[in-house]
């Protein structure tokens, strides 16, 4: 991307139009500290204008024909394809994500908007139910349809700065719900670019805004009664604090995880173990480990543990670290040096407590080397919390029941991977594991953007995935016809 474009001042999007405020803030690269861009900050008055416009247009937008909403979503999807390389470089610059993963993120956002366009065309068709199954319902028919709950406040995180903004915006447009999007302060440029593409469409004025406000201004938006739906992706601490502060609002919370990859005893051939190790090595470190479903824990049967461990170490050490703009790089920096220092402190604590460091364990600025730990004490931070960094812990267990108990011994429950060929074991895992998703034959890091995605316990409330978010943004309303000849 040319330097003059990279260092440009980026406007925000207020009720569908480009706007600037009185101040700006800098977005810098976590890799080398260079200025990626300046971002205009909306004033309090401009935020109020955006909220008022969204609230005022809510009935008009809900009544917008499906083809209008679908056309807008299709347009954004096509434009993302056309600008893939530019957008991937923007993601990499502001987030530190290696280009191979940044291009993949753009591709996923393309699909999210396409899925939303498709769903908007068939959503809300209504379900008819005859009521004459009882004598009192003779001649009566119920028709159930879904309608928007109201304006959505979407709060997106830094780790997937384009695709997780897409997961807030696209389902809202699909159902005709106005949305105020707050991108992460560390990575606002990708969300603002979605605004640029939406501005090319014919959606009603006020139907959407992208406001890069600071986190300390978020409580005012959260408390605003004109925003009855909150869709938040981030930490469990912040997410549940939001829900506790607005108990009468509808909240969808996609929170943390400490994804476990379980390797059962039947997955014991050299080919099996090579596959498991390769997937674990890659997906404990992709996005710098900054994914809620990255592999943080490996729980392996004792019968194959000693053969699996060196394969995992080799796979981890094979990850290419370095400049995220280099196509060969697998693992770039974390989002900030402070984030890397936190990971460093947690690993050091574990080692002091008796954990064995098998690989990595070194920090260089915002970068942290892919790391493997074994024999980690149960009471250290890295055993209890989401590390959100390129760190993997190894645990051996005796048997399937012990493996599943180990996975469940956590406050989190987002997704788990189970390496097995036993179909019965897969179904037992599906029943036993306290998570939102069980991935059989692979790591927990797999996500298709159309499938239901969310967690149990402290990993969240509600589900994303385009159709499932559309359900969360709407509610059922029934209409009963009387005096019909059924």
Backbone torsions as a table, in degrees:
resi	resn	phi	psi	omega
1	UNK	NA	131.9	-178.1
2	UNK	-59.7	147.3	-176.1
3	UNK	-59.6	-38.5	-177.7
4	UNK	-66.5	-28.7	176.1
5	UNK	-76.8	-41.0	-178.4
6	UNK	-60.5	-41.0	-173.8
7	UNK	-90.7	11.2	-176.8
8	UNK	-67.8	159.7	172.4
9	UNK	-89.2	125.9	-175.6
10	UNK	-99.0	123.8	174.3
11	UNK	-73.4	162.8	171.8
12	UNK	-103.0	179.9	-174.4
13	UNK	-120.6	113.5	-175.1
14	UNK	-112.3	111.3	179.0
15	UNK	52.3	39.8	175.3
16	UNK	87.2	1.4	179.5
17	UNK	-124.0	154.5	179.4
18	UNK	-70.1	137.9	-179.4
19	UNK	-149.6	157.7	173.8
20	UNK	-130.1	156.2	179.4
21	UNK	-108.4	-154.8	-178.0
22	UNK	-95.1	-13.9	-177.2
23	UNK	-132.8	165.6	173.6
24	UNK	-134.5	163.4	169.6
25	UNK	-134.4	157.4	-176.6
26	UNK	-91.7	140.0	169.1
27	UNK	-108.6	122.7	-176.6
28	UNK	-120.2	156.1	-179.8
29	UNK	-75.8	130.2	175.6
30	UNK	-70.8	-14.9	-179.9
31	UNK	-77.4	-51.9	-174.4
32	UNK	-129.0	4.7	176.1
33	UNK	76.8	2.4	-177.8
34	UNK	-69.8	155.5	178.1
35	UNK	-72.7	122.0	177.8
36	UNK	-92.1	-36.1	178.8
37	UNK	178.4	161.7	173.2
38	UNK	-105.1	142.1	-176.1
39	UNK	-122.0	129.2	176.4
40	UNK	-71.6	139.9	-176.9
41	UNK	-106.7	125.9	178.4
42	UNK	-69.3	143.5	174.5
43	UNK	-76.5	169.4	176.6
44	UNK	-60.0	-38.2	179.9
45	UNK	-65.5	-37.6	178.9
46	UNK	-69.8	-37.8	175.2
47	UNK	-61.4	-44.5	178.1
48	UNK	-60.6	-40.2	179.0
49	UNK	-62.2	-41.9	180.0
50	UNK	-64.1	-45.0	-179.3
51	UNK	-65.0	-44.4	-180.0
52	UNK	-62.1	-39.4	179.9
53	UNK	-66.9	-41.7	178.9
54	UNK	-64.3	-42.3	-179.8
55	UNK	-65.3	-39.2	-177.1
56	UNK	-69.4	-29.9	-174.3
57	UNK	-94.7	1.1	-170.0
58	UNK	-60.3	-40.8	-179.3
59	UNK	-71.2	-40.8	178.4
60	UNK	-62.7	-43.2	-177.3
61	UNK	-68.8	-38.6	178.7
62	UNK	-61.5	-29.9	-178.6
63	UNK	-91.8	0.5	179.7
64	UNK	-62.3	133.7	179.4
65	UNK	-56.0	145.6	-178.0
66	UNK	-57.9	-34.9	-176.4
67	UNK	-67.0	-28.8	178.3
68	UNK	-69.9	-45.9	178.8
69	UNK	-66.2	-42.0	179.8
70	UNK	-63.6	-38.7	179.7
71	UNK	-64.3	-39.8	178.7
72	UNK	-64.8	-43.1	179.5
73	UNK	-65.9	-42.5	176.2
74	UNK	-60.5	-40.2	-179.7
75	UNK	-61.0	-47.2	-179.9
76	UNK	-61.7	-41.8	179.3
77	UNK	-59.2	-46.1	-179.6
78	UNK	-64.8	-41.3	-178.2
79	UNK	-68.2	-33.9	174.6
80	UNK	-62.2	-40.5	177.0
81	UNK	-60.7	-46.6	-176.8
82	UNK	-62.8	-29.7	-175.0
83	UNK	-111.4	23.8	-172.6
84	UNK	-53.2	-51.6	-174.3
85	UNK	-65.6	-42.3	177.7
86	UNK	-60.1	-46.2	-177.3
87	UNK	-68.4	-39.3	178.0
88	UNK	-60.1	-39.7	179.2
89	UNK	-68.5	-33.5	176.4
90	UNK	-65.8	-46.2	177.2
91	UNK	-58.2	-47.4	-178.2
92	UNK	-61.9	-39.7	-177.6
93	UNK	-68.2	-44.9	-174.8
94	UNK	-83.9	-24.2	-173.5
95	UNK	-107.4	-24.1	-174.2
96	UNK	84.0	10.9	-178.0
97	UNK	-76.1	131.6	176.0
98	UNK	-56.2	147.5	-174.2
99	UNK	-57.9	-36.6	-178.6
100	UNK	-62.6	-34.8	178.6
101	UNK	-82.3	-31.7	178.5
102	UNK	-65.9	-42.1	176.7
103	UNK	-62.4	-40.1	177.3
104	UNK	-61.9	-36.7	178.9
105	UNK	-66.1	-40.4	176.8
106	UNK	-61.2	-43.4	178.6
107	UNK	-59.9	-38.1	178.1
108	UNK	-67.0	-41.9	178.8
109	UNK	-63.4	-36.8	174.2
110	UNK	-55.1	-46.3	-179.2
111	UNK	-66.6	-39.6	-178.7
112	UNK	-59.3	-46.9	179.9
113	UNK	-68.8	-35.1	177.5
114	UNK	-66.9	-45.6	177.6
115	UNK	-58.2	-42.4	-178.7
116	UNK	-64.3	-38.1	176.7
117	UNK	-62.0	-44.0	-179.7
118	UNK	-64.4	-44.6	-178.3
119	UNK	-67.1	-34.6	-178.4
120	UNK	-64.1	-28.1	-179.3
121	UNK	-74.7	-25.2	-177.5
122	UNK	-115.6	0.7	-178.7
123	UNK	-79.0	149.6	171.4
124	UNK	72.1	23.8	179.7
125	UNK	-71.2	-17.5	177.4
126	UNK	92.8	149.4	177.1
127	UNK	-126.5	125.0	179.9
128	UNK	-93.5	140.5	179.4
129	UNK	-137.9	118.6	178.2
130	UNK	-76.2	139.2	-174.8
131	UNK	-106.3	2.8	-177.6
132	UNK	-83.6	21.0	172.0
133	UNK	-71.3	-18.8	168.8
134	UNK	-114.5	152.3	-178.4
135	UNK	-59.8	-34.8	-178.4
136	UNK	-69.0	-12.7	180.0
137	UNK	-102.7	13.0	-178.8
138	UNK	-58.1	130.3	179.2
139	UNK	79.5	10.5	-177.0
140	UNK	-115.2	144.3	179.5
141	UNK	-137.0	132.3	177.4
142	UNK	-101.2	137.4	174.9
143	UNK	-121.2	120.6	-178.4
144	UNK	-109.5	130.3	176.8
145	UNK	-133.3	164.3	178.7
146	UNK	-109.5	139.2	-179.6
147	UNK	-130.7	150.7	-179.2
148	UNK	-60.2	141.3	175.7
149	UNK	-71.7	-23.4	-177.5
150	UNK	140.1	-161.7	-176.3
151	UNK	-68.1	137.2	179.6
152	UNK	-100.0	134.0	168.1
153	UNK	-101.4	110.8	179.8
154	UNK	-101.7	124.9	-178.5
155	UNK	-118.8	113.2	-171.1
156	UNK	-106.0	153.5	-179.6
157	UNK	-95.7	-179.6	-175.8
158	UNK	-87.8	-19.5	-165.2
159	UNK	-76.3	-29.1	171.5
160	UNK	-127.8	77.6	-166.7
161	UNK	-67.7	-20.1	176.0
162	UNK	-96.9	-53.8	-170.1
163	UNK	-69.5	-34.7	180.0
164	UNK	-78.6	-22.0	166.9
165	UNK	-68.1	-40.8	177.8
166	UNK	-59.8	-38.4	-179.0
167	UNK	-69.5	-18.1	173.2
168	UNK	-86.1	-47.9	-170.5
169	UNK	-74.6	-48.9	-170.4
170	UNK	-61.2	-47.0	178.8
171	UNK	-64.3	-33.0	178.8
172	UNK	-64.6	-47.3	178.0
173	UNK	-62.7	-39.6	-177.7
174	UNK	-58.7	-35.7	-178.6
175	UNK	-96.2	-4.5	-178.6
176	UNK	81.1	33.4	176.7
177	UNK	-105.0	122.2	175.3
178	UNK	-59.5	149.7	-177.6
179	UNK	-136.7	137.7	168.2
180	UNK	-106.5	115.7	179.6
181	UNK	-101.0	128.6	172.4
182	UNK	-110.4	103.4	176.8
183	UNK	-74.8	164.9	179.4
184	UNK	-66.9	137.3	-179.5
185	UNK	-59.4	-29.1	-179.6
186	UNK	-74.9	-25.5	-173.4
187	UNK	-140.3	62.1	-175.3
188	UNK	-85.3	-13.3	-167.6
189	UNK	-68.8	-35.3	-179.6
190	UNK	-67.0	-41.7	177.0
191	UNK	-64.2	-39.4	177.7
192	UNK	-65.0	-32.0	178.1
193	UNK	-67.8	-36.7	173.9
194	UNK	-58.7	-40.7	176.5
195	UNK	-58.6	-39.8	177.7
196	UNK	-59.1	-40.5	-179.4
197	UNK	-74.4	-37.6	177.0
198	UNK	-64.0	-32.0	-179.4
199	UNK	-66.1	-16.6	177.5
200	UNK	-82.9	-3.4	-176.4
201	UNK	-99.6	-178.4	-178.0
202	UNK	-110.7	31.4	176.8
203	UNK	-67.7	152.3	-178.1
204	UNK	-59.9	145.0	175.5
205	UNK	-58.1	131.5	179.4
206	UNK	94.1	-8.0	-175.9
207	UNK	-70.3	-19.0	-179.7
208	UNK	-155.0	147.8	172.7
209	UNK	-141.7	149.2	173.0
210	UNK	-122.4	110.3	-171.2
211	UNK	-118.8	107.2	179.4
212	UNK	-82.8	70.8	179.3
213	UNK	-91.2	156.3	179.9
214	UNK	-69.7	157.4	-178.0
215	UNK	-60.6	-31.7	-177.4
216	UNK	-73.1	-6.9	175.3
217	UNK	-97.4	-3.9	-177.1
218	UNK	-64.9	-39.7	-177.7
219	UNK	-56.2	-33.1	179.1
220	UNK	-64.1	-42.8	177.0
221	UNK	-66.7	-43.4	-179.3
222	UNK	-58.3	-38.4	-175.8
223	UNK	-81.4	-13.4	-174.9
224	UNK	-65.3	121.9	-175.9
225	UNK	-68.2	-15.5	178.7
226	UNK	-79.5	-4.0	179.9
227	UNK	-117.7	81.1	-171.3
228	UNK	-78.3	-10.7	-178.5
229	UNK	-121.4	129.7	177.8
230	UNK	-122.3	124.4	174.9
231	UNK	-115.8	111.6	-173.4
232	UNK	-122.5	134.9	170.3
233	UNK	-123.3	125.1	-177.7
234	UNK	168.1	-148.9	-175.4
235	UNK	-77.4	153.1	178.6
236	UNK	-64.8	-35.0	-179.3
237	UNK	-60.7	-48.9	-178.7
238	UNK	-71.3	-42.0	-177.1
239	UNK	-59.9	-48.7	-178.8
240	UNK	-73.7	-25.6	173.0
241	UNK	-64.9	-39.2	176.0
242	UNK	-62.3	-49.5	-177.9
243	UNK	-61.3	-41.5	-179.6
244	UNK	-65.3	-29.1	-176.6
245	UNK	-81.5	-18.8	-179.0
246	UNK	-135.5	67.1	-173.0
247	UNK	-64.0	-16.8	-178.7
248	UNK	-96.1	0.8	177.3
249	UNK	-92.9	161.1	176.1
250	UNK	-92.1	114.4	-176.2
251	UNK	-114.7	132.5	167.7
252	UNK	-110.7	120.5	-175.3
253	UNK	-119.6	116.9	172.7
254	UNK	-106.8	106.1	-166.5
255	UNK	-114.8	-150.3	-170.2
256	UNK	-81.4	175.2	176.7
257	UNK	-160.7	163.6	172.0
258	UNK	-135.8	66.1	-169.2
259	UNK	-46.3	131.5	179.7
260	UNK	-107.7	138.2	170.4
261	UNK	-109.4	115.5	-178.1
262	UNK	-97.8	129.3	176.6
263	UNK	-115.1	107.8	-175.8
264	UNK	-84.1	166.7	-170.3
265	UNK	-62.4	-29.3	-177.2
266	UNK	-75.9	-11.1	-177.1
267	UNK	-92.7	63.6	-161.5
268	UNK	-117.6	-5.2	179.5
269	UNK	-72.1	162.3	178.8
270	UNK	-61.7	-39.3	178.5
271	UNK	-62.3	-44.3	178.2
272	UNK	-58.8	-49.7	-175.6
273	UNK	-67.6	-34.9	176.3
274	UNK	-62.2	-45.0	178.9
275	UNK	-62.2	-49.2	-178.9
276	UNK	-59.4	-45.0	-178.2
277	UNK	-64.1	-41.5	179.7
278	UNK	-62.8	-45.7	179.8
279	UNK	-65.9	-40.8	179.0
280	UNK	-65.5	-44.6	-179.7
281	UNK	-61.4	-39.0	179.5
282	UNK	-71.6	-49.1	-168.9
283	UNK	-92.4	4.5	163.4
284	UNK	-86.2	-11.2	-173.7
285	UNK	-124.4	-11.3	-179.1
286	UNK	-63.5	149.3	-174.3
287	UNK	57.7	23.9	-176.0
288	UNK	65.7	24.3	-175.6
289	UNK	75.2	3.4	-176.2
290	UNK	-89.8	58.5	175.6
291	UNK	-137.9	138.3	-178.4
292	UNK	-62.7	-21.3	-178.4
293	UNK	-115.3	20.3	171.6
294	UNK	-67.0	158.6	-179.6
295	UNK	-77.5	113.3	175.3
296	UNK	-103.9	-27.8	-176.6
297	UNK	-129.4	135.3	168.4
298	UNK	-111.5	125.0	179.0
299	UNK	-117.4	106.2	-171.6
300	UNK	-119.1	142.9	177.0
301	UNK	-62.9	140.3	-176.3
302	UNK	-60.2	-26.7	-177.2
303	UNK	-67.0	-20.6	-179.3
304	UNK	-125.1	0.7	-173.6
305	UNK	-57.1	-48.4	-174.8
306	UNK	-65.8	-28.3	176.3
307	UNK	-80.6	-30.5	-177.0
308	UNK	-76.7	-39.1	-172.6
309	UNK	-56.6	-51.3	-179.7
310	UNK	-62.9	-29.9	176.9
311	UNK	-67.7	-40.1	178.0
312	UNK	-64.9	-44.6	179.7
313	UNK	-59.6	-44.1	179.2
314	UNK	-62.0	-41.0	-179.7
315	UNK	-67.2	-38.0	178.3
316	UNK	-67.8	-45.8	-178.1
317	UNK	-69.3	-17.3	177.5
318	UNK	-79.5	-11.3	179.0
319	UNK	-65.6	129.0	-178.9
320	UNK	-85.8	120.1	179.8
321	UNK	-104.5	153.5	177.0
322	UNK	146.7	-148.7	-174.1
323	UNK	-62.9	120.6	-177.5
324	UNK	-67.0	-18.0	178.4
325	UNK	-79.3	-9.9	178.8
326	UNK	-83.8	126.7	-178.1
327	UNK	-62.1	-20.6	-178.7
328	UNK	-81.6	-14.0	-173.9
329	UNK	-75.2	131.3	174.7
330	UNK	-96.0	-37.9	-173.5
331	UNK	-127.7	117.8	177.0
332	UNK	-100.4	-161.6	-179.8
333	UNK	-75.4	165.7	166.7
334	UNK	-75.4	176.4	-172.7
335	UNK	-67.6	-21.4	179.8
336	UNK	-159.7	164.4	176.8
337	UNK	-66.6	-34.8	177.6
338	UNK	-61.5	-39.4	177.7
339	UNK	-62.6	-41.8	178.9
340	UNK	-67.2	-37.3	177.8
341	UNK	-64.5	-37.0	178.4
342	UNK	-64.2	-46.0	178.0
343	UNK	-59.7	-43.9	178.9
344	UNK	-57.9	-43.8	-178.8
345	UNK	-64.9	-38.7	-179.6
346	UNK	-68.3	-41.1	178.5
347	UNK	-65.2	-44.7	179.4
348	UNK	-59.8	-40.9	177.6
349	UNK	-60.8	-43.3	-179.4
350	UNK	-64.0	-42.5	-179.8
351	UNK	-65.7	-41.5	176.5
352	UNK	-61.8	-30.2	-179.2
353	UNK	-82.0	-4.8	176.9
354	UNK	119.8	-2.2	178.1
355	UNK	-68.0	149.3	176.6
356	UNK	-97.6	127.6	178.2
357	UNK	-88.4	112.4	-176.0
358	UNK	-98.9	-20.0	178.4
359	UNK	-162.4	150.9	173.8
360	UNK	73.2	-138.9	179.0
361	UNK	86.3	16.5	-178.6
362	UNK	-124.1	143.1	178.7
363	UNK	-114.5	143.8	173.1
364	UNK	-137.0	97.5	-176.1
365	UNK	63.4	-123.6	179.1
366	UNK	-86.3	-1.0	-179.0
367	UNK	-97.1	142.8	176.0
368	UNK	-131.3	129.8	-174.9
369	UNK	-65.3	141.5	173.7
370	UNK	-52.8	128.4	-165.4
371	UNK	-129.0	141.7	176.6
372	UNK	-127.4	131.3	178.6
373	UNK	-124.1	144.3	173.6
374	UNK	-127.8	161.2	178.5
375	UNK	55.4	46.1	-177.1
376	UNK	-81.8	126.9	178.7
377	UNK	-60.1	146.2	-175.0
378	UNK	-70.5	-19.9	-173.7
379	UNK	-99.6	2.5	178.9
380	UNK	-84.0	160.9	-173.0
381	UNK	-57.2	-42.3	-174.3
382	UNK	-67.6	-18.1	175.3
383	UNK	-85.0	-20.1	-172.2
384	UNK	-107.5	-24.4	-172.9
385	UNK	-118.5	170.1	175.1
386	UNK	-80.5	120.5	-175.5
387	UNK	-74.4	-33.4	-179.8
388	UNK	50.2	47.8	178.8
389	UNK	-161.2	175.6	-173.8
390	UNK	-82.1	64.0	-176.4
391	UNK	-130.1	135.6	-176.4
392	UNK	-128.5	134.4	175.8
393	UNK	-112.0	144.6	-177.3
394	UNK	-115.3	133.9	179.1
395	UNK	-137.1	134.3	174.6
396	UNK	-106.0	143.9	-176.9
397	UNK	-136.2	162.8	176.9
398	UNK	-104.5	96.0	171.6
399	UNK	96.8	166.4	-175.7
400	UNK	-63.9	-45.2	-177.6
401	UNK	-60.4	-43.3	179.2
402	UNK	-64.6	-36.1	178.9
403	UNK	-63.0	-47.9	-178.4
404	UNK	-67.4	-36.2	176.9
405	UNK	-63.8	-38.0	179.0
406	UNK	-65.3	-42.7	177.4
407	UNK	-60.3	-43.0	-176.0
408	UNK	-75.0	-14.4	-179.9
409	UNK	-78.6	65.3	-175.8
410	UNK	-159.6	150.0	175.5
411	UNK	-76.5	-13.3	-179.3
412	UNK	-97.6	159.7	176.8
413	UNK	-162.9	65.8	-178.1
414	UNK	-89.7	-72.0	175.7
415	UNK	-142.8	157.9	175.9
416	UNK	-137.2	147.3	173.4
417	UNK	-106.5	140.9	179.7
418	UNK	-128.9	112.7	176.6
419	UNK	-87.4	107.1	179.4
420	UNK	-158.8	155.3	171.2
421	UNK	-104.6	-3.5	-174.7
422	UNK	-86.8	110.5	-178.1
423	UNK	-62.4	-38.4	178.3
424	UNK	-63.2	-39.5	177.5
425	UNK	-64.1	-37.7	178.0
426	UNK	-61.1	-44.5	179.1
427	UNK	-68.8	-34.6	174.9
428	UNK	-64.2	-38.7	177.2
429	UNK	-63.0	-42.7	-179.6
430	UNK	-60.7	-36.3	178.7
431	UNK	-77.8	-38.0	-169.7
432	UNK	-87.7	-34.1	-171.6
433	UNK	-78.5	129.3	-176.1
434	UNK	-89.0	69.7	-176.6
435	UNK	-139.1	167.0	178.3
436	UNK	-82.2	-19.3	-179.2
437	UNK	-152.9	138.1	177.0
438	UNK	-116.9	120.6	-179.3
439	UNK	-104.2	115.2	-175.1
440	UNK	-93.6	129.8	178.8
441	UNK	80.6	14.0	-178.4
442	UNK	-159.4	177.3	-179.9
443	UNK	-74.2	166.5	178.8
444	UNK	-73.2	-3.9	-171.0
445	UNK	-81.5	-2.0	179.9
446	UNK	-76.0	131.1	172.6
447	UNK	-144.7	126.1	168.8
448	UNK	-99.3	134.9	-168.3
449	UNK	-72.6	-10.0	176.1
450	UNK	-95.6	-9.3	-176.9
451	UNK	-87.5	158.3	176.8
452	UNK	-65.7	132.0	-175.7
453	UNK	-135.1	122.3	178.9
454	UNK	172.0	179.0	-171.0
455	UNK	-128.1	-177.9	175.0
456	UNK	-115.7	171.4	178.6
457	UNK	54.1	-129.4	-175.7
458	UNK	-82.2	5.8	-179.6
459	UNK	-87.6	-0.6	170.7
460	UNK	135.0	-176.9	-177.3
461	UNK	-138.7	132.5	178.9
462	UNK	88.6	-178.0	-176.5
463	UNK	-137.4	140.8	166.5
464	UNK	-102.3	-168.4	-162.2
465	UNK	96.3	127.7	-160.0
466	UNK	-49.7	-54.8	-176.2
467	UNK	-64.8	-34.8	-176.2
468	UNK	-73.7	-34.9	173.5
469	UNK	-67.9	-36.5	177.2
470	UNK	-61.2	-39.4	175.3
471	UNK	-62.5	-41.1	-179.2
472	UNK	-67.0	-29.7	-178.4
473	UNK	-83.2	-3.4	-175.6
474	UNK	-130.0	171.7	174.2
475	UNK	-139.5	159.1	-179.5
476	UNK	-81.9	139.2	174.4
477	UNK	-131.9	127.3	-175.7
478	UNK	-103.1	145.0	174.0
479	UNK	-127.2	131.9	-177.7
480	UNK	-111.7	124.2	173.9
481	UNK	-92.3	141.9	-177.1
482	UNK	-121.8	146.1	174.5
483	UNK	78.2	30.2	-180.0
484	UNK	-92.6	151.5	174.2
485	UNK	-94.4	91.7	-175.3
486	UNK	-85.8	NA	NA
